[in-house]
Every structure is written in C-alpha cells, then in structure tokens.
Amino acid sequence: MMTAQGVAQAAQHNEGSSIDVPTDGDWARVRGRLKSEYGEDVFSSWFARVDLEGFENGVLRMSVPTRFLKTWIQSHYGDRLVALWQDEVPAVRRLDLSVRTAARPRAVCEAAAPVQVAGPHVAVAGAVVAQAATTPRAAASPARATATQAPVTRPSAPQTSRPRHAAPAARSDGEAGAFVGSPLDPRFTLSTFVEGRANALALAAARQVATAKPGEVAAFNPLYIHAPVGFGKTHLLHAIAAEAGRVGGRRVLYLTAEHFVFRFVAALQAQAAIAFKESLRDIDLLLIDDLQFLHGDRTQEEFCHILNVLIDGARQVVIAADRPAVELSTLDQRVRSRLGGGLTIEIGAADPELRRAVVAQRFAAQRQTYPNLSVPEAVIDFVAHSVCTNGRDLDGAVNRLVAHNQLTGAPITVEMAETALRDLVKAREARRVRIEDIQRIVSRHYNVSKADLVSARRTQAIVRPRQIAMYLAKVLTPRSLPEIGRQFGGRDHTTVLHAVRKIEELSRTDARTADEIETLKRLLDE
C-alpha cells in the first residue's frame, strides 16, 4: 500500500510514459454498473462494503471486511468485476482482493495527473487518505476515525440507496455510527434446512418468526436457540433474515456478536454511540449469532438496553449461542435473565436418519453443478454412519468425495470414501471415554451430584441418571460389568446388567430416552 509521499516519489522516479489510473469516480461508475446488472439486493449484499485501496503495476487492490465476502466475490463475481474495471481503466490487468482489519487504514486512489514512467513498469498514482472522523464511513472504523493524515478534498462517490429490509441486513444511513449487518449466505434458506427429530422444534419456531407480518406481536420473544458448533444455528438465523426481509416487509438486521462488539467500540471511539444505538432500536427483527462472544461490561450493558427496548416494543429478537444462556458465565446476569424470559430451544445431536437425509440433500445439491454425478446409496449410508460429529463435517465429507470424483475421474464408491474420509473416521474411533467423564456429564445434565450417582439412594430422580450412566459406561468404555459396578459405589455386576438392559429397551421404545442418550454421547464427544 503506497502513501501519498510514495506516489509522489514514484512519479519523480518513473518518467517517460503516461497511463490512466483508477479513481473514485471510476469506482462510482463500476458500482453503478454492478447495481444495474445484478440488482439492489445483490449489490447491497456483496459489493456495498468493498473499498478501493490502491493500484500498482496493473494490479488493482480492493478490500472487504470479512474473509467470507472475499471468497464469495472472488468465486462468483471476480471475472466480471475485472472486466468492468477494464472498461473504465484499460491499465487494470488483475484484481487483488484482501481482508482489511481495524488496525489498517484505508488507502484511497485519488484522481491525479498522468504519471510518467520508464521501462516496462506500469504507472502508479494514488494517495493514502484518512477520512474525516465526522463522515459516516469514518465513524464505522476506529482506524479511520483516529488516522492523523490530513484529509484531501476529492470527488465523492454517489451514495447507494438500500432497502432497509434487504439481505444481508438493514442499514441506517446518513448518521455517524450507522453500519451494515453481517453478510448472509444465500445457500442458507428454510427450504435447504433438513428437518429431523433433533431440530424440528427450532425449525418450526424459525418459520413462524420469518413469516410474521409487520407489526404482529411475537408469540415468543426473545427466541433463543442453542447447540454446539455445526448443528445448524447459523443456517436458521440466515434463513430467518433472508425470508423475513424478502416477504415480510420488515427492517431486518443480522449480526454476529463479534461484529456487534466491533461496531460498538468503533462508534464509541468516533463519539457516535447514540447514533449506533438509535439505528438498532429502529429494527423490526434483530438476529444475533454466536452470543458467547459478546464481551465487555459496557458492550453488554448497551446490548441489554437495546434488548429491552426491542422486546418491550414488540420487536422480535432471535439469539443463537453454543450453550444455554444460564451457562454463559461471562454474560451479564441481566442479559441472561432477559433471555431466559423467552423461548429457549436446543438443537439436539442428529440421529442416523437425519444425518443420512443431510448427506443425501448435499449430494443432490452438488448434482446441480455436476449433472453426471453418481453416488451409490451405500456411500450415503457409509458417510452418515461414519461421520457423526456435526453438519459441517458432513458437508466437508461430501465436498471431499465430489472433489475426488471431479479431479481424478474416479467413481464414488465405499472404498473411495473409506480412503478419502479416513481422518474423519479415525478421529471418531480414536476417541476414548472414561467412566469419570460419563459420571461428570450425566451429573451435570440431570442436575444431580456425582456423590448421588454412587450412593445407595434409590429415588427416581437418582436411579434413572445412574442407570443411564451405567449403560453409557458399558457401551462407550472397555470396562467389564464388575469394574463398572465398583465405580458406582461397589454395586454387583447383576445390578449393572439390569441397568444396561433397561436403558437399551427404553432407547428403542421411548423417543425421549433415545434423544437423551444421543445428547449425552455428543457431550462426551466434545
């Protein structure tokens, strides 16, 4: 990245020929063409936060705030973006898209007189410019607000209008501290979410929130969804935001907790905290993902105020985290209490039927790209049976098999799957569980003490967890029945055998018990 002084030195050093360089005016025209070609929604989702950084040796440098945006733009719009730039500035040969950070000031290419260069090198022109902290863009980034370089007068690009309910998020324009929400993945919709016994309740609640009419009083508010990584929380939140923004006519904002913290700190540094809070309080549907990453006393205090305002004003709030709110020890007690007043739903571990449905759906989606893709039913069964961790690992397994097939031409068979996925299967087989681990997890899950599990007490509240713990010890550890009995207060091996047989029968006939067993196995895997 070259500074204004560096550009001037380059201009003095390289004399001999002239060449056009990109300016903000060129970027404004490119933005206009992108909006015309792809529409307002697509432009707002993918291009609204792309910044022009610099130009050197035919390489145009641009930046985006997240790695996801970089990957998506490169894979879906990279060639078209280069072509549009070349129509404006023929000297552009290649696009270099990077992820900017809060610590890195933005470099802006300035309109300048042609620079004379010698030899084969391409002309460079531009200057590093710090936006004044009073502008909306400067208020959105601490690095821009605190830069010490003097602002340079330059022609401003036209402001882009954006519907407040458009994906990926609503935006409040025209005020310092205003910001855009986190981007949405267009693959995550309600129709692509595979339903099973473990997630049916969460999906039903998501549909009701997404299809509610503007002004309709929320049936449950806030909606709190929790599950470990890869169980579908983010998919549901993206789907709710996209569906509500498309058909609901509501002002929708989706944010990760990390994004919320970053923007709030930026607004504080830019002295724009009031505008920040007001822009959030005007939202009809607020979705916060990964709440476990919400940190900072001041940030949590303001988040609690915003939560109270939205809920008291009958605005819907949807929260997702990796565990129940009561277990988020770093979260302010007031926030946990407010979240506990709504509907809390856990997405459970996927059973074999759900895993198989997910794998089949993922292969079907791949056939839209590769119409000749052939996947035997036995391979689907193998993947569903062998990869038991979470949905993301299932996605990775499917992608890996398709890649092997497309890159090598080898047919997808069970043998190929065993080889390609051996690390996922090996990781599962290598997991060792101790009886102490089982006792700790079962005690915490059923809210009983470990001392109760190994005691002589025979109340129903103790007996059932004890029997489940014995059953898990038998199926998950190599210990013998007498060894297990000794670990549970010196019980006889026949007592352990009775507990194992009883839980085996219940897991076949009682769906609730089966769910509890799957949940405990998943907790032990973690």
N, C-alpha and C positions, 0 to 999 in steps of 0.2 A: 504494500500500500504506500503510495507516494504522497508526500506532503506538498503544499504549495511551493515551498522552497525547493524541494526536489524537482518539481516540474520545471521551475524556472532554471535550475542548473542544467536540466536535461535540454531545455530549449537553447541555452547558450552553448552547450557542448555539441549538440547534434544539429548542424546547419547544412543545408544542401537541397532538401526537397520538402514539400508540404503535404499534409494529409489531414482529412477530416477526422475529428474525434467526437465521441458521443457526448451529448449534453443532456441536461434535464429536460430541455424542450423535445429532444429526440425520444427520451423515455416517456414523456407525456403522450406523444403520438403512438408509441408502441402500446402503451396501456390502453389508449382509446381503441386501437385495432383489436387487442385481446378481448376487450369488453364487447365489441361489436360481434366478433366471431363466436365467442363461447357463451355470451350472456352474462347478466349481472351476478347470478348466483355462483357460477363457476369462477368468475373473476374475483368476487369477494372471498371465496374460499381459498384460492390458491395464489393469487397474484397481488392482493391488496397490501401485503406486508413484505414484498420484495423491494429491496433498496439497491440503488446504483452505487457502486463502490469505487470503481476506477477502470482504467484502460491502459494496457501496455503490451506492445509487440503483437497487436492483433487480438489479444485476449481481453474480453470484456468481463470485469469482475462485478458480480452482484451477490447479495447476501439475503438470507432468510433467518427467522428467529429460531427455527427448530429443525432437527435432523429429518423428521418425518416430511416436512414441507420440501426440503431439499431433494429427498429421494423421490417423492411423488412428482415434482415438477420435472426433474431430470428424466424420469421414465415415461412420462405422459405428454409433456409439452416442450421438452428440451429442444428438439429439432425445429419446431415451429417458432419458438422464441428466438433462436439464432437467425432464422430466415427473416423474421420481421425486423430484427435489428439490422441485418444486412441491407434491407430495403431502404432504411434510413441512413445508415453509415456503412458503405461498402467495405471499409477497412476492417470491420469486425469479422474475424475468422472463427473464433471459438468463444464459448461461454464458460466461465469458471464460477460455479455457484458454491458459496460457502455458508456455514452456520455462524452467525455473529453472536457475540456474548455481550453481557452487560459491561464488561471491562474494556471493550473495544469500541472506540468512537467510530462513527460512520464517516466514510470518505465519499464526497460528492464530486462528480465530474462537473466542472464549470465550463461554460461557453468561453472559448478563448480563440485568439488569432491562431492561424495555422503555424505549427512549429516546424522549422527547417531541420531535417535530419540528414545524416550522411550514411552511406553504406546501405546494407540490406535491412537495417533496423527500422521498425515501424514507429511513426511519430507518437509521442505521448503528450497528452495535455490533460490538465485537471488540477484540482486543489482539494486538500482536506479542509472541510468547513464544519465548524461547530454550529449547530442550530441554536438560536437564542432560546433560553430556558422558558420564554413566555409563549412559545409556539406549542400547539398540541403534540407534535412529534417529539419535541424535546422533553416535554413533560412525561412522555411514556418511557423514557430510558434514563437511568441515573447517569450513564456515561455521557449522554448528550447534554444533560442539564448542567453538568459540572465541568464541561470542557472549557479550557481557558483561551482558546484561539478566538480572535475577533471575528464576528460574523461578517460574511461577504454578501453584498447585495446580488441577488440573482433572480432570474425569472422563475416564478413558482409554477409548479405543475398544477393543472386544474384539479380541484377536489373531486373525488369519485363519490357518487351517491350510492347508498346501500340500504336496502330494505332492512328494518331493524329485526325482522324475524328470519332473515335468510341464513342458511347454513354458511359457515360453521357457527356463527354466534351473532347476537345483536351487538350493535355498536352505538355509542352516544357520541356524535361528532360535534365539533365546534367548541369544546371546552378542554382546558388543560386537565390532564389526568384521564381522559377518555381512552378506551382501549378496545382491542378486538379480542374475542374469546379464542380458546384453543381450537385448532382445526379439527374437522370431523373426517373420519374415514368413510368414504361413500359405500364401501362394502358392508358396513355395519348397519343393517336395517332390520326391522321387525320380521320381514319375510325370510331373511337369511339366518335368523336365530333359531337353532334347532331345539325344539321343546322336548323335555323329558320329565320324569317324576321329580328330579332334583331341582329343576328350575321353573316348573310350571307356575307356581305362585308369583314368582318375580316377574315372569313374562306377562301374566295377566294384569298385574299392577302397572307394568310399564305401558301396556296397551291403553289402559284407562287414562293414564296421565297424558299420553301422547295424543289421544283423540278427544280430549276435553275441549269444550268450546270456550272462547274468550269470555272471561268474567264468571265462569262456572265455579262454584265453590268446590274446592278439592275435598274428595272423600277421605283422604288420609294425607296428612301434611305435618311434618316432612315425611317423605318416603326414604327409608334408609336401607340400602342393600349392601350386604357384606359377604365376602367369600375370599378364599386365598387367590393368589395370582393365577390367571389363566382360566377362571371359571365362568367368564362371560359378563362381568360387571361393566367394563368399558364398552363392550358391544351394546349392551342395553341402553346405557346413557347416550351413546352416539345415535342409536336408533330413535330414542325418545326425542332428542333435539332435532334430528332431521325431519321426523314425521310431524312434530308439533309446529315447526317452522314452515313446513310445506302446506299443511292443510288446516292448521289451527288458527292462523292469523294472529298468533301471539308473539310478543317480544321474547325471544329465547336466547339464553346465554349459557354456553357450556365452557367450564373452566376446570383445569386440573388445580389441585390445591397449591402445587408449586408455582403455577402461573399466577394464581391469586396473590400469593405472598410476594412474588417478584414485582407485580404491578403495584401492589400497595406500598411496598418500600420505595419504588420509583416515584410514586405520587407524593409520598412524604418528603423525599429529597427535593422534589420540584415544587413543594408547597402547594400541591394540588389535591390534597386528601379529601377535601369537601366535594370537589367535582367528581372524584373517584367514587365516593360513597353514593352521591346522588345518582350517578349513572347506573349503579347496581340496583338502587331502590326502585328504579323505574321498570324493572324487568318483570314479565309475567311468569316466566318459568326459568328458574335458576338451577343448573345442574353442576355439582362439584364432585370431581373424581379424585380418588386417592387421598381421602381426608387425613389419613395417617401422616401425611407430610405437611400438614398445617402446623406451623411452629411460630414461636414468638408471642410474648404476652400481649403486646399492643395489637398485633395482627389478629390474634384470637378474640380479643375484646371487640374489635371493629367487626369481625365476622359474626360474632354473637349479636351485635346490634343490628346488622343487616338481616340476619336470620329472623330476628324478632319482628322487624318491620315488614318483611315479606310475608311471613306466616300470619301475623296479625292483620295484614291487608288482604288476606285470602289469595296470596300469590303462591304458586306451587314451588316447592323446593325438593330436589332429589339429590341424595348424597350416596356415594359409594366409598367403601373402605375395605381393607383386608381383614378386619375383625370387628366384632360388635363395638358400639360406642363406649360401653362401660369398660372395655378392656383397653381403650386408648388412653393410657396413663398420662401422656403428655398433653392431652386435650383439656382445656379449661372445664371445670366442673359445670359451669353454667351452660356451656355448649353441649356437653354430654346429657345434661338434664333436658334441654330443649329437644335434642334429637330423640331421646327416649320417649317423648310425648307423642310421636308419630307412629307410623307403621314400620317395624323392623322385619326384614326378610333375609334369611340366609339362603344362598345358593349352595346346595349340597354337592358332594362328590358325584360325578357322573357314574351311573351304573353301566354294565356292559352294553345294554340295549341303546342307551343314549350315546355312548362312545361310538358304537357302530353306526348309528344314524349320522353322527357328526362326520365320521370318516367318509361315508357314502356321499354325503352332501358336498364335502370338499372335493372329492374326485369328480362329481357331477359338474361343479363349478369350473374345474380345470378343463373339462371337455369343451366348454365354450371357447377356450383358447386353442385347444388341441383336439379337433373333432375326431381324429382317429385313435385317440387314447383308449386302450383296452385294459380294464382292471378286473381280474377274476374275483368272484365272491370270496374265495379262500383268502386272498390278500387282504380284503377289507376286514374279514374276521381276524386275521393274524394281527393287523395293526391295532384293531380295537381291543384285542386281548392283551397285547404285549405292551402297549403304551398307555399306562394307567394314571399318569401324573396329572395332566391338565389339558385343556383345549389347545393351548399354544403348542404343546409338544405334539399333539395330534396334527395340527396344521404343519408343523415342521416335518413330521414324518411323511405326510402326503406330498409336500413340496419336494422333499428329498427323492422320493420314488419317481415322481414325474420328471425331475431333473435328470436322474439317471437314465430314464427311458428316452428322453428327448435328445440328450447329449451323446449317448452311446448307441442308441437304437435297440438296446436290449429290451426284451419284453418284460413287463412287470409280473413277476412270479413270487411265490412264497420264498423260494430260495434266494432270489434277489433281495427281497425285503429283509430276510434274516441277516444278510450281509450288510445291506445299507443302513439298517437300523440297529446294528449290534450294540452300539454305545448306549442307546436308549434302553434296550432290553437288559444289557449288562448292569446298567445303573440301578435298574429295578431289582435285579436278582441279588445285587451286592448289598442291599440294604439289610442291616441286622437290627433286630429289636430286642431289647432286654425286658425282663418281667418288671423291673423297676420303672422303665419308661411307660409300660402299659398301666401300672398302678397310678402313676402320676397323672397321665392323660385322663384315665377313667375317673379319678377322684375329682379333677377339675371340671370335667364335662358334666358330672352328675352332682356337683357341689357337695361331695362328702369327703371326709378326711381319709388319708391313707391308713390311719390307725383304725378307722371304722371297717375298712375293707379286710383287714387281717384280724379283726376282733371276733368275739363269739356272738355278737349281736345278730339277731335274726329278724329284724323289722324289714318290711317290704322295701323301704327306701334304701336299705343297705344290701339286702340279699340280691336284688336284680343287678345292680352295678358289680357286685362281687362275682356273680356268675358270668357276666359278660367279660369281665377282666380275666377270669379263668379260661373262658373259651378263646379269647384272643391270645392268651399265653400258649395255649395248645396249638393253634393254627399258625402263629407267627414266630414261634421260637422252637428250637430243637429240644426243649426240656421235656423230660418224662412226666407222667402224671404224679408220681410221688414227689419229684422235685418241685413241681408247681404247688402241690399241697403244702409242702414245707414253707414256701414263700408266702402262703396265705394263712399264716397262723398255725402251721403244723397240722393241717387237715389231712384226712385219709384220702388215698388216691380214688376211692369209690365216690367220694363227695365231688372231686374234680370231674370225674367221668360223668356223673349225673348232671353237673352244670353244663358241660360241653354238649351233651346230647339234647338238653332242654333248649339251649340257645340255638343249636343247629335247627331244631324243629321250628322254633319261633321265627328264625330268619327266613324259612321257606314259606311260612303261612301268614306272617304278620309283616305288613309293609313298613310299619313304623320301626320295628326292631331291625329290619334289614337296612333301613336308612341310617339308624344309629350306628350299626356295625360299620357301614361304609364310611360314615363321618369319622369314626374313631380310627379306622385304618388310614384315612387320609391325614388325620392329625399326627399319627405316628410316623407316616412317611415324611412329614415336614420336619 
